[in-house]
Amino acid sequence: MANPLALLASSGNEQIDQITSGLISVMETHFPKRIRGYYFEGSCADGAVTPLSDIDLRVVFIDQQTAGEQQHFTTLQSACKLISPRNLDLNSIGETILIHADSLQFQPDWRPVLGAITLKCASVPVFGADIRDQIPFVPHDVYTRTLMHFPFLVLAGQRKHPAQLPYPLEYLDPADEFFGYTGRRSHAPDGTMTPSTKRIVHASGFIATALLALQTPIFVADKRTAVTAYRHFINDEWADHLDAIHHYCRLQWGYHVPEAAADRTRLRQLCQRELVFENYFLAIYKDYLLHEQYADDEIARQFAQERLQKIG
């Protein structure tokens, strides 16, 4: 058996590192001399890997990724997800987009903006060249528009993308102990699927990031920084809620649904509070969309008008 590729950095988890080394070997075989570098993102980058953490790996192609390469990458991405014993979030982006990130304009496709910000601010190089210093910041107005629109996709996705997202939101499953917030299953280290707290972590984290983009001049690219920055810059009634979700759901319980009765009661209370937080954001978002209808950017203006029609 061939020796695994040596990584420039470790996720802190041997299984994840072995899988990552294998993924990079596959990509190097299929795209010889076409990939500039590979980067950990998410838990693998911030040192908070849990037994249910995804493998977030970003692949940066030299220059631009061709249409053929994009199609081939998508095929490999799907195949790798099927055989990985961990949830796999494998994404690609062209180097040209990154080094010209300061020229990005708002577009409905959120991936270039979030990709550039995450790579620059919240990634760790694991193989190949490190180009993070060459990536400029996205214009803050473009960043804000992209981040403000993103929680809608998360909330709608949790509800299987209805034609119109009802407002105010109701629980995903009112009869469930945790109201449907533990319905997203994740791969355990042994490959089995288990309920997780990822829905509440992701929704609250993206909402916090959106509000930070709207209300402050900073750039945030990961959940841990979002929680800390929210406490420092906004520090309203929701700071405690975000702190609690991060502390319990991510750090203490490691995305697992806890077994102890006291912990289950705490999780249920967090889920109840989360619905209020989501509706709090949607109220702000609807006002934001009304304002965006008069934006100077024609694409942003049209997008806001279309998005308003999708919220009940």
ABEGO torsion letter per residue (X at the ends): XBBBBBBABBAGBAAAAAAAAAAAAAAAAABBGABABBBBBEAAAAGABBAABBBBBBBBBBEBBBAAAAAAAAAAAAAAAAABABBBBBBBBBAAAAAAAAABBBBABAAAAAAAAAAAAABBBABEBBAAAABBBBBAAAAAAAAAAAAAAAAAAAAGGBABBBOBBBBABAABAAGGAAABBBBBAAGBBBBBAAAAAAAAAAAAAAAAAAABABBBABAAAAAAAAAAAAGBAAAAAAAAAAAAAAAAAGGBBBABAAAAAAAAAAAAAAAAAAAAAAAAAAAAAAAAAABABAAAAAAAAAAAAABX
